[in-house]
Structure formats: structure tokens, C-alpha cells
Amino acid sequence: MKKIYLSIIILALFGFSFLTEEVKANSWVDYNKGIQLLEKRNYAKAIPYLKRAATESNNASYYRKLAQAYEANKQYQKASDTLYTEAKLHYKIGMKTGDMNTYHAVIAMAERLNSELELYAEEQVRPKNTKSLAKYEPAAGMYIGAFIDGDELLDKYKREEKYKEFNKQTGKNHATYFRYLKYGDDFPTDDWAMNVKKNGAAIHLALEPKNGLGEVKDNQYLREFARAAAAMEMPIFLRFAGEMNGNWVPWHGNPSKYKEAFRTVSRVMKQEAENVAMVWSPGSEPRDTINEYYPGDAYVDWVGTSIYNVRFFNNDVKKSAEHDNPLESLDFLYKEYANRKPIMVSEYGATTYSKAGNMDTTNFAINKMKMLYHGAMLKYPRVKSVQWFSVNAIKNARPGRKLNNYSLMENKKLFSAYSALIKHDYYLTDVVNGPFAKAQKPATPTVVALEKKVIRQPTTIYAWTKIYDPNISKVVFKLNGKSFGESRSYPFSVKINPNNLKSGKQKLQALVYDSKGKVAIKKSVTFQTGKEQKPAKD
């Protein structure tokens, strides 16, 4: 009997092996046939062969070719979904090897072709319990900030007038202004800090240990620095040793030493300066080692990152960044840390002129700026601060970095778009919720998902969308099957007054058109309208 069982097992294993080899053989035949058709540009006929080969073999390179066939056949969403499937394979490999670079690269390719559409409604939020918020975190809304000390067009103003003039020209006071400071230098209690304070803003200080982490100790220098910060009696965001995950800074390369240095600075600030919020701010790339540098929740008040939109990757005109979505650069950190800490875009810039290609990129900059600021408002409610890096790096960067112009002041079209954008009450002018902070406003606008929402007051409906085409021509809104309005730039929106509608269920559809006038994606949601209610008494 044992011999019979053994024979059955051997036959089963042999049969399984035979079937496995047959599957491999069949998938290889299908793959080669698909490649031949792909090379002949017969994309529609290539797809079934490549799809069968990829599905049977679960081979990453097969999925890549299938995605190429879908894209060439203008089936962009299927191309994106196929790349996401490929990325899952690279993720499993990366978890074993510790190298996630290929995974992130394929995800970026998938994002480029992916289309998204979500619908939101604006509503007013009354701050309730602020105990669950971090130091200087607003209940809703996003601080606007800027680095303007490197903007030549503001140099004609005296330092005491520069911030006042910037606020005046943009039409809105900024909540924070930042500058860089070398570790070892005294706290800037000079006219810079006082002038920021006089203009009602908070200080955002990027403290950088240029001589390496060895100089960071709990000593007289650090204690006096902290006491000077406390003496300012104003909110201060201290971004210590940012972008540590990048090999372009001298404090990169030793996560253990970095974490200990950050913890040292954080401990001293907590003991000496209650008005200092510690900001841990890695670069958005490279991602693989970001988490290795995290000092721990007890030492970090805010998590930040740096994001720049350039027209070409690596200054290479063959590597277009036109499809680059700034929110994708934010997504990793947001998913990792937003459930624990408020998120800050410590530095942001979008180029209006690219040395690569020697081309004006104003419209590119405006589009990316709107994607980030409006996208954060809609999709990432715990992004509570964004600072614009207003510098013409073509003139003022170090050698090798003179590639892009991020100045707000030098480009009238960008400046006008920025000024119009920040008028919305979601973008905050006052730092709240902490020592020496201003009082939180009674109500701040925020957004919620429109699906199944009950709308009782006039409001704005927003569509967050991105598609395979970097240039969306318009978003058309239909209410209960009838045309209701359209919008041609971020934020794609339409106003709605429930008083003009019958109470009850409503159906809103949004249709997103690409640059050639083709519907790229559409979505319908239902919501309710009702009579306006009287405001509740406090």
C-alpha cells in the first residue's frame, strides 16, 4: 500500500512539474507572439497574447510589455492598472532584498497614466477639542508661508519692510517666514526675527549642522540657543537637519547618529523653549531610507518634506516631468505619519523657467502649484502648512544647481495665480494653538466627501482629478442629468444652492476632458439637500 501511495505522489509531482513547464512554455510562446505584434504596432492584437502570458507566468517583464501595449493603444487606465500589478511583484522582492527603488519607479510610471476623480463639498468647521492636536496645529486649514530673503525683487525694500511689502503685494498676511541657519550660529534675534514678529508671522528656522552631526551636543551653545528662542515669545518651527535621507547633505548616512542628534535638540527645546515646535523633514526622495531616520513620536511635533516641480528630471530633456503629480511626492509620508503628526510641506517650488531646454514653463508652474495647494486641501486634510521657496535658482544657486527659477516675484502670471489662490479662507494667516499663538477663528472652511452628504446651505462642490494627460481642458458638472456648469482649471469647482432645489436625493456627475476634448474619466455621486437649519448656540 505504501508503494502505491508513493507512486501516486511521484506521479502527482511529475504531473505538476509537467504542467508548470507547459504553462511556462505556453506563456513564452504567447509572449513572443505578443512582442512580434507589438513591434509591428499592431497593439490591439498584441494585447491578448501579452495579457495571457503575463497572467499565466506572473512575470514582471511580461506585465511591463503588456502595459506598453495598452498605452500605445490609448487604454491608459488598463496600462496603469497593469503597472500597479507589476509593482506588487517588485514590492515582494524589495521586502526581501531591502531595495525598493524599482518598486517606487514602477509606481511612478503607474501614477503617470492613472486617472482619479473624487467629489467634495465645502463646509465650515468649528474647532472643538484642541487637546488632540499637536503644538501649533490648527483644527482645520493650512498655514501659508514663504522664503523670500533670496528673492532679488524684494531686496530693494529694507528688511523691516520686506515682509510687510510681500504681504501687501500678495494681498494676504503669511503665517510663517523661514530662513536657513548654520548650526553653531546664534539664534537670529536680530532684525530678521523681530521683523517677522512685527508682521504677525511665526518663525520657521531650518537649522543645519554643516560640519556634521558630531557638533550637536547638549552644551552651552544649544542651551543658549533655546533660551534665546524662548525669549522671542512667539511661535517657532525648528526644522533641524532636513533632507537627511539625501546624500547631498553632510548629516546624511548614519541614521542612528542622526536620530540621537535630533533627540538631543528636541529634549533641550522642550526643557528650555516651550514655544518651539520640532519639525522632522526628510526630502520626498529617496524614499527607501526615510523611516530609518525617524527620531520617534516623543521628539517630533510636525513631519515635513521638500517638494519641487521641475520640467525635466535630472536636467535631462529626454526625461519629461510634465506628468509629475506633486501629491504623489507627498503621498508616502502622509500615509506613514499623518495619523500621528500634522504634515508640513517645508519647501515647495515650481519652476517658471527651465535651463534644460531653455524654455518658459510658466503654465507648468501654475498648474503644479494649484495641484499641490488645492489637492492638499481636498485629499490631505492633515497637511497644515506649505512654504513657498521664492528664489531664482538660475542666478542664486550653487554651481551645478543653477537650473530653475522658483521666484514668485519675477513672474507676473505665477504671482497673480498665487495671490488669487491664497485668498481662500482655508489658507491661514495666523499660527494658533500653542504658546504665544493667536486665537483660533470661530469657524474655518474645510471639505468633506460629497457622497451621501446632506447639504442645507449654499456651498462649493470641488472635483479633485488627475488624468493621463497633464493638460485637462475642462470638468463638466451635471446635476440630475442636466448641465450644471463647468470649470477649466484647478480647483475644478461649481457652486450649489440647495434653496433652489427640491429637498431630497440629488445626483451629481462630473466628466473630465483631456486636452483633445475626449472624456478621460467620469463619476457620479448622490447627496441630499434639505432646508437650512438655524446655527446651534454655543
C-alpha positions as CSV (number, residue, x, y, z in Angstrom):
1,M,0.0,0.0,0.0
2,K,2.9,2.4,0.9
3,K,4.4,1.8,-2.6
4,I,1.1,2.6,-4.2
5,Y,0.8,5.9,-2.3
6,L,4.4,6.7,-3.1
7,S,3.8,6.1,-6.8
8,I,0.7,8.4,-6.7
9,I,2.7,11.1,-5.0
10,I,5.5,10.8,-7.6
11,L,3.1,10.9,-10.4
12,A,1.3,13.9,-8.9
13,L,4.6,15.8,-8.5
14,F,5.7,14.8,-12.0
15,G,2.3,15.9,-13.4
16,F,2.5,19.2,-11.5
17,S,6.0,19.8,-12.8
18,F,4.9,18.9,-16.3
19,L,2.0,21.3,-16.1
20,T,4.2,24.1,-14.7
21,E,6.7,23.6,-17.5
22,E,3.8,23.5,-20.0
23,V,2.5,26.8,-18.6
24,K,5.9,28.4,-18.9
25,A,6.3,27.1,-22.5
26,N,2.8,28.4,-23.4
27,S,3.4,31.8,-21.8
28,W,6.7,32.1,-23.6
29,V,5.0,31.4,-26.9
30,D,2.3,33.9,-26.2
31,Y,4.8,36.5,-25.1
32,N,6.9,36.2,-28.2
33,K,3.9,36.4,-30.4
34,G,2.7,39.5,-28.5
35,I,6.1,41.1,-28.9
36,Q,6.1,40.5,-32.6
37,L,2.7,42.2,-32.9
38,L,3.8,45.0,-30.6
39,E,6.9,45.7,-32.7
40,K,4.7,45.8,-35.8
41,R,2.5,48.4,-34.0
42,N,-0.5,46.0,-34.1
43,Y,-1.3,46.9,-30.4
44,A,-4.9,45.6,-30.3
45,K,-3.8,42.1,-31.4
46,A,-0.7,42.1,-29.2
47,I,-2.7,42.7,-26.0
48,P,-4.5,39.3,-25.7
49,Y,-1.2,37.4,-26.2
50,L,0.7,39.6,-23.7
51,K,-2.1,39.5,-21.2
52,R,-2.3,35.7,-21.3
53,A,1.5,35.4,-21.0
54,A,1.7,37.8,-18.0
55,T,-1.3,36.3,-16.2
56,E,0.0,32.7,-16.6
57,S,3.6,33.4,-15.7
58,N,3.2,36.3,-13.2
59,N,6.3,37.7,-14.7
60,A,7.2,41.4,-14.1
61,S,8.8,42.0,-17.5
62,Y,5.7,40.5,-19.2
63,Y,3.5,42.9,-17.3
64,R,5.7,45.8,-18.5
65,K,5.3,44.9,-22.1
66,L,1.5,44.5,-21.6
67,A,1.4,48.0,-20.1
68,Q,3.3,49.4,-23.1
69,A,0.8,47.8,-25.5
70,Y,-2.2,49.2,-23.5
71,E,-0.6,52.7,-23.5
72,A,0.2,52.6,-27.2
73,N,-3.4,51.5,-27.8
74,K,-4.6,54.5,-25.7
75,Q,-6.0,52.3,-23.0
76,Y,-4.3,54.4,-20.3
77,Q,-6.2,53.1,-17.2
78,K,-5.5,49.5,-18.1
79,A,-1.9,50.4,-18.7
80,S,-1.8,52.0,-15.2
81,D,-3.5,49.0,-13.6
82,T,-1.1,46.6,-15.2
83,L,1.9,48.6,-13.9
84,Y,0.4,48.6,-10.4
85,T,0.3,44.8,-10.7
86,E,3.9,44.7,-11.8
87,A,4.8,47.0,-8.8
88,K,3.3,44.4,-6.4
89,L,5.9,41.9,-7.6
90,H,8.7,44.3,-7.1
91,Y,7.4,45.1,-3.7
92,K,7.7,41.5,-2.6
93,I,11.2,41.3,-3.9
94,G,12.1,44.6,-2.3
95,M,10.9,43.4,1.1
96,K,13.3,40.6,0.9
97,T,16.3,42.5,-0.5
98,G,15.7,45.9,1.2
99,D,15.9,47.6,-2.2
100,M,12.6,49.3,-3.0
101,N,13.9,51.6,-5.8
102,T,12.4,49.5,-8.7
103,Y,9.1,49.3,-6.8
104,H,8.9,53.1,-6.4
105,A,10.0,53.7,-10.1
106,V,7.2,51.4,-11.4
107,I,4.6,53.1,-9.1
108,A,5.7,56.4,-10.6
109,M,5.1,55.0,-14.0
110,A,1.6,53.8,-13.0
111,E,0.8,57.1,-11.4
112,R,1.6,58.9,-14.7
113,L,-1.1,57.0,-16.5
114,N,-3.6,56.7,-13.7
115,S,-6.8,58.8,-13.7
116,E,-8.5,59.8,-10.5
117,L,-11.7,61.7,-9.7
118,E,-13.2,62.5,-6.3
119,L,-16.0,64.9,-5.4
120,Y,-16.1,67.1,-2.3
121,A,-18.3,69.7,-0.6
122,E,-17.0,72.7,1.4
123,E,-18.3,73.2,4.9
124,Q,-17.5,75.3,8.0
125,V,-15.7,73.6,10.9
126,R,-16.0,74.9,14.5
127,P,-12.9,73.9,16.5
128,K,-13.9,71.8,19.5
129,N,-11.3,69.8,21.4
130,T,-7.8,71.0,20.6
131,K,-6.1,68.7,23.1
132,S,-5.7,66.0,20.4
133,L,-3.9,68.5,18.1
134,A,-0.1,68.9,18.0
135,K,1.7,72.1,19.1
136,Y,0.6,74.9,16.7
137,E,-1.6,72.6,14.7
138,P,-4.9,74.3,13.5
139,A,-8.1,72.3,13.7
140,A,-8.6,72.9,10.0
141,G,-6.9,74.9,7.3
142,M,-3.4,75.3,6.1
143,Y,-0.7,77.9,7.0
144,I,0.8,79.7,4.1
145,G,4.5,80.5,4.4
146,A,7.4,81.6,2.3
147,F,11.2,82.0,2.0
148,I,11.7,85.4,0.4
149,D,15.1,86.5,1.6
150,G,16.6,85.2,-1.6
151,D,14.2,87.0,-3.9
152,E,16.1,89.8,-5.6
153,L,13.0,91.8,-6.4
154,L,12.3,92.3,-2.7
155,D,15.9,93.4,-2.0
156,K,15.1,97.0,-2.8
157,Y,13.0,97.1,0.4
158,K,14.6,97.5,3.8
159,R,14.5,94.4,5.9
160,E,11.9,95.8,8.2
161,E,9.6,96.5,5.2
162,K,10.2,93.3,3.1
163,Y,7.7,91.1,4.9
164,K,5.1,93.8,5.1
165,E,5.5,94.5,1.4
166,F,5.3,90.8,0.4
167,N,2.0,90.5,2.4
168,K,0.7,93.7,0.8
169,Q,1.5,92.6,-2.8
170,T,0.1,89.1,-2.4
171,G,-3.0,90.5,-0.7
172,K,-2.7,88.3,2.4
173,N,-0.6,88.0,5.5
174,H,1.6,84.9,5.6
175,A,1.6,82.8,8.7
176,T,5.3,81.8,8.6
177,Y,8.5,83.0,7.1
178,F,11.6,80.9,7.0
179,R,15.4,81.1,6.7
180,Y,18.4,78.9,6.9
181,L,20.8,79.0,9.8
182,K,24.1,77.2,10.3
183,Y,24.3,75.1,13.5
184,G,26.8,76.9,15.7
185,D,25.4,80.4,14.8
186,D,23.5,82.3,17.4
187,F,19.7,82.3,17.3
188,P,18.8,85.2,14.9
189,T,17.3,87.6,17.5
190,D,18.4,90.4,15.1
191,D,16.1,92.5,13.0
192,W,15.1,89.4,10.9
193,A,13.3,87.6,13.8
194,M,11.9,90.9,15.1
195,N,10.6,91.9,11.7
196,V,8.9,88.6,11.2
197,K,7.3,89.0,14.6
198,K,6.2,92.6,13.8
199,N,4.4,91.3,10.8
200,G,2.4,88.9,12.8
201,A,4.1,85.8,11.5
202,A,5.8,82.8,13.1
203,I,9.5,81.9,12.6
204,H,10.4,78.8,10.6
205,L,14.1,78.1,11.1
206,A,16.0,75.5,9.1
207,L,18.9,74.7,11.4
208,E,21.7,72.9,9.5
209,P,24.8,71.2,11.0
210,K,27.1,71.9,8.1
211,N,30.1,70.4,9.9
212,G,28.3,67.1,10.6
213,L,26.4,65.7,13.4
214,G,29.4,65.4,15.7
215,E,29.0,69.1,16.8
216,V,25.4,68.5,18.1
217,K,25.7,68.2,21.8
218,D,23.7,69.2,24.9
219,N,26.1,72.1,25.7
220,Q,26.2,75.8,26.4
221,Y,25.6,76.7,22.8
222,L,22.5,74.7,22.4
223,R,21.1,75.8,25.8
224,E,21.7,79.5,25.0
225,F,20.1,79.0,21.5
226,A,17.0,77.5,23.1
227,R,16.7,80.3,25.7
228,A,17.1,82.9,23.0
229,A,14.2,81.2,21.1
230,A,12.1,81.3,24.3
231,A,12.8,85.0,24.8
232,M,11.2,85.8,21.4
233,E,7.8,84.9,22.9
234,M,6.4,83.9,19.6
235,P,5.7,80.6,17.8
236,I,8.8,79.0,16.3
237,F,9.0,76.0,14.0
238,L,12.5,74.5,14.2
239,R,13.4,72.3,11.2
240,F,16.6,70.5,12.3
241,A,18.8,68.9,9.7
242,G,16.3,68.4,7.0
243,E,16.5,66.2,3.9
244,M,18.7,63.8,5.9
245,N,17.8,61.0,3.6
246,G,19.7,62.6,0.7
247,N,23.4,62.2,0.1
248,W,23.7,65.9,-0.8
249,V,23.8,67.0,2.9
250,P,26.7,66.3,5.3
251,W,24.4,64.9,8.0
252,H,23.3,62.0,5.8
253,G,24.4,58.4,6.1
254,N,24.2,57.4,9.7
255,P,20.5,57.1,10.9
256,S,21.5,56.2,14.5
257,K,23.7,59.2,14.9
258,Y,21.1,61.4,13.2
259,K,18.3,60.3,15.5
260,E,20.4,60.8,18.6
261,A,21.3,64.4,17.4
262,F,17.7,65.2,16.7
263,R,16.6,63.8,20.1
264,T,19.2,65.9,21.8
265,V,18.0,69.1,20.2
266,S,14.4,68.2,20.8
267,R,15.0,67.5,24.5
268,V,16.7,70.8,25.1
269,M,14.0,72.7,23.3
270,K,11.3,71.0,25.4
271,Q,13.2,71.9,28.5
272,E,14.1,75.5,27.6
273,A,11.7,76.8,25.0
274,E,8.0,75.7,25.1
275,N,7.3,77.9,22.1
276,V,9.4,75.7,19.7
277,A,7.8,73.0,17.6
278,M,10.2,70.4,16.3
279,V,9.9,69.6,12.6
280,W,11.4,66.4,11.2
281,S,11.6,67.0,7.4
282,P,13.1,64.4,5.1
283,G,13.3,65.0,1.3
284,S,10.5,63.4,-0.7
285,E,13.2,61.3,-2.4
286,P,14.9,58.9,-2.0
287,R,12.2,57.0,0.0
288,D,13.9,53.8,0.9
289,T,15.6,55.1,4.0
290,I,13.2,57.8,5.2
291,N,11.8,55.7,8.1
292,E,15.2,54.8,9.3
293,Y,15.8,58.4,10.2
294,Y,12.6,59.0,12.2
295,P,13.6,60.0,15.8
296,G,10.3,58.9,17.4
297,D,6.9,60.4,18.2
298,A,8.1,61.8,21.5
299,Y,10.7,64.0,19.8
300,V,8.8,65.2,16.7
301,D,5.9,67.7,16.7
302,W,5.5,68.1,12.9
303,V,6.6,65.9,9.9
304,G,7.6,67.9,6.8
305,T,9.1,67.3,3.4
306,S,10.5,69.2,0.4
307,I,8.8,69.1,-2.9
308,Y,9.9,70.8,-6.2
309,N,8.3,70.6,-9.6
310,V,10.8,70.8,-12.4
311,R,10.1,70.5,-16.0
312,F,12.7,67.8,-16.6
313,F,14.1,65.1,-14.3
314,N,17.8,65.3,-13.7
315,N,18.1,68.2,-16.1
316,D,17.6,65.8,-19.0
317,V,15.3,67.0,-21.8
318,K,14.6,63.3,-22.6
319,K,13.0,62.9,-19.1
320,S,9.9,65.0,-19.1
321,A,8.3,65.7,-15.7
322,E,5.2,67.2,-17.3
323,H,3.1,64.3,-15.9
324,D,4.6,64.6,-12.4
325,N,1.9,65.0,-9.7
326,P,3.2,66.9,-6.6
327,L,0.8,65.0,-4.4
328,E,2.5,61.7,-5.3
329,S,5.7,63.1,-3.7
330,L,3.6,63.8,-0.6
331,D,1.7,60.5,-0.5
332,F,4.3,58.3,1.0
333,L,5.0,60.5,4.1
334,Y,1.3,61.2,4.5
335,K,0.4,57.5,4.7
336,E,3.2,56.8,7.1
337,Y,2.8,59.7,9.5
338,A,-0.4,61.7,9.2
339,N,-2.2,59.5,11.7
340,R,0.3,60.6,14.3
341,K,1.6,64.1,13.3
342,P,0.5,67.2,11.3
343,I,2.2,67.3,7.9
344,M,4.1,70.3,6.5
345,V,5.5,71.0,3.1
346,S,8.6,72.6,4.4
347,E,9.7,73.8,1.0
348,Y,7.8,74.0,-2.3
349,G,8.7,75.4,-5.6
350,A,7.5,75.1,-9.2
351,T,9.8,76.3,-12.0
352,T,8.7,79.1,-14.4
353,Y,11.9,78.7,-16.5
354,S,14.0,75.6,-17.1
355,K,17.6,75.8,-18.2
356,A,17.2,72.3,-19.5
357,G,15.6,73.0,-22.9
358,N,15.9,76.8,-22.3
359,M,12.1,77.1,-22.1
360,D,9.5,79.1,-20.4
361,T,7.4,76.9,-18.1
362,T,5.0,79.4,-16.5
363,N,1.8,77.4,-17.3
364,F,3.5,74.3,-16.0
365,A,4.4,76.0,-12.7
366,I,0.8,77.4,-12.2
367,N,-0.7,74.0,-12.9
368,K,1.5,72.2,-10.5
369,M,1.1,74.9,-7.8
370,K,-2.7,74.5,-8.0
371,M,-2.4,70.8,-7.9
372,L,-0.4,70.9,-4.7
373,Y,-2.3,73.6,-2.8
374,H,-5.8,72.6,-3.8
375,G,-5.0,68.9,-3.8
376,A,-3.7,69.1,-0.3
377,M,-6.9,70.9,0.8
378,L,-9.1,68.3,-0.8
379,K,-7.2,65.0,-0.3
380,Y,-4.9,65.5,2.6
381,P,-6.7,67.3,5.5
382,R,-3.7,66.9,7.8
383,V,-1.3,68.9,5.6
384,K,-1.4,72.0,7.7
385,S,1.4,74.2,6.3
386,V,3.1,74.9,2.9
387,Q,6.1,77.2,2.4
388,W,7.0,78.6,-1.0
389,F,10.7,78.8,-1.8
390,S,10.8,82.0,-3.8
391,V,14.3,82.0,-5.3
392,N,15.6,82.3,-8.8
393,A,18.0,79.4,-8.6
394,I,19.4,80.0,-12.1
395,K,21.0,83.1,-10.6
396,N,21.4,82.3,-7.0
397,A,22.0,78.6,-6.5
398,R,25.4,77.0,-6.0
399,P,27.3,75.7,-9.1
400,G,25.6,72.7,-10.6
401,R,22.2,73.7,-9.3
402,K,21.5,76.8,-11.5
403,L,18.7,75.1,-13.3
404,N,15.3,76.5,-12.4
405,N,13.5,79.7,-11.4
406,Y,11.1,79.4,-8.5
407,S,10.7,83.1,-7.8
408,L,7.2,84.2,-7.2
409,M,8.1,87.9,-7.7
410,E,9.8,87.6,-11.1
411,N,6.8,86.0,-13.0
412,K,3.7,88.2,-13.0
413,K,1.5,85.4,-14.2
414,L,2.6,83.0,-11.5
415,F,2.4,85.7,-8.9
416,S,-1.1,86.6,-9.9
417,A,-2.2,83.0,-9.8
418,Y,-0.6,82.5,-6.3
419,S,-2.2,85.6,-4.9
420,A,-5.7,84.5,-6.2
421,L,-5.2,81.0,-4.8
422,I,-4.3,82.0,-1.2
423,K,-7.4,84.3,-0.9
424,H,-9.4,81.3,0.1
425,D,-10.1,81.2,3.8
426,Y,-8.7,77.7,4.0
427,Y,-5.2,79.2,3.7
428,L,-4.4,80.6,7.1
429,T,-2.6,83.7,8.2
430,D,-2.3,83.2,11.9
431,V,-0.5,80.4,13.8
432,V,-2.8,79.1,16.6
433,N,-2.9,76.5,19.3
434,G,0.2,76.9,21.4
435,P,2.4,79.3,23.5
436,F,2.1,82.9,22.3
437,A,-0.1,81.9,19.4
438,K,-3.2,83.7,18.3
439,A,-6.8,82.6,19.0
440,Q,-8.4,80.1,16.6
441,K,-11.1,81.6,14.5
442,P,-14.7,80.5,15.3
443,A,-15.0,78.7,12.0
444,T,-12.7,77.6,9.3
445,P,-13.7,76.2,5.9
446,T,-12.8,72.6,5.1
447,V,-14.0,69.9,2.7
448,V,-15.8,66.6,3.1
449,A,-16.7,63.8,0.7
450,L,-19.8,64.7,-1.2
451,E,-21.2,61.2,-1.4
452,K,-24.3,60.9,0.8
453,K,-23.7,64.3,2.3
454,V,-26.7,66.4,3.4
455,I,-26.3,70.0,2.1
456,R,-28.5,72.6,3.7
457,Q,-26.6,75.8,2.8
458,P,-25.1,77.3,-0.3
459,T,-21.7,75.8,-0.8
460,T,-19.0,74.9,-3.3
461,I,-18.5,71.5,-4.9
462,Y,-14.9,70.5,-5.8
463,A,-13.7,67.9,-8.2
464,W,-10.2,66.6,-7.5
465,T,-8.9,65.0,-10.6
466,K,-5.7,64.0,-12.4
467,I,-5.6,62.0,-15.7
468,Y,-3.0,60.6,-18.1
469,D,-2.9,63.9,-19.9
470,P,-1.1,66.7,-17.9
471,N,-3.4,69.3,-19.5
472,I,-7.1,68.9,-18.5
473,S,-9.2,71.1,-20.8
474,K,-12.3,71.2,-18.5
475,V,-14.5,69.5,-16.0
476,V,-18.3,69.5,-16.8
477,F,-20.8,69.1,-14.0
478,K,-24.3,67.6,-14.5
479,L,-27.0,67.7,-11.8
480,N,-29.8,65.2,-12.2
481,G,-28.8,64.7,-15.8
482,K,-28.8,68.3,-16.8
483,S,-25.8,70.6,-17.4
484,F,-24.9,72.4,-14.2
485,G,-21.7,74.2,-15.0
486,E,-18.1,73.7,-16.0
487,S,-14.6,74.6,-14.7
488,R,-11.4,74.9,-16.7
489,S,-8.6,75.0,-14.1
490,Y,-7.8,73.9,-10.6
491,P,-9.7,74.0,-8.3
492,F,-12.4,72.5,-10.6
493,S,-15.5,73.6,-8.9
494,V,-19.1,74.6,-9.1
495,K,-21.4,76.5,-6.6
496,I,-24.6,74.9,-5.5
497,N,-27.6,76.5,-3.6
498,P,-29.9,73.9,-2.1
499,N,-32.6,76.5,-1.7
500,N,-33.0,76.4,-5.5
501,L,-33.5,72.6,-5.4
502,K,-36.3,70.3,-4.1
503,S,-35.4,68.7,-0.9
504,G,-34.3,65.1,-1.2
505,K,-31.8,63.0,-3.2
506,Q,-29.7,64.6,-5.9
507,K,-27.3,63.1,-8.4
508,L,-24.2,65.0,-9.5
509,Q,-22.0,63.8,-12.3
510,A,-18.5,65.1,-13.2
511,L,-16.9,64.5,-16.5
512,V,-13.2,65.2,-17.0
513,Y,-11.9,66.1,-20.5
514,D,-8.4,65.7,-21.7
515,S,-6.6,68.2,-23.9
516,K,-8.1,66.7,-27.1
517,G,-11.7,67.0,-25.8
518,K,-12.1,63.4,-25.0
519,V,-13.8,62.3,-21.7
520,A,-10.9,60.7,-19.7
521,I,-12.9,59.8,-16.6
522,K,-16.3,60.4,-15.1
523,K,-18.0,59.8,-11.8
524,S,-21.5,60.2,-10.3
525,V,-22.4,60.6,-6.6
526,T,-25.7,61.1,-4.8
527,F,-26.2,63.5,-2.0
528,Q,-29.2,65.0,-0.1
529,T,-30.5,68.6,0.0
530,G,-32.7,69.9,2.8
531,K,-33.9,73.1,4.5
532,E,-31.3,75.4,6.0
533,Q,-31.0,74.9,9.8
534,K,-30.5,77.6,12.3
535,P,-27.0,77.7,13.7
536,A,-26.6,75.9,17.1
537,K,-26.0,78.1,20.1
538,D,-22.5,77.8,21.7
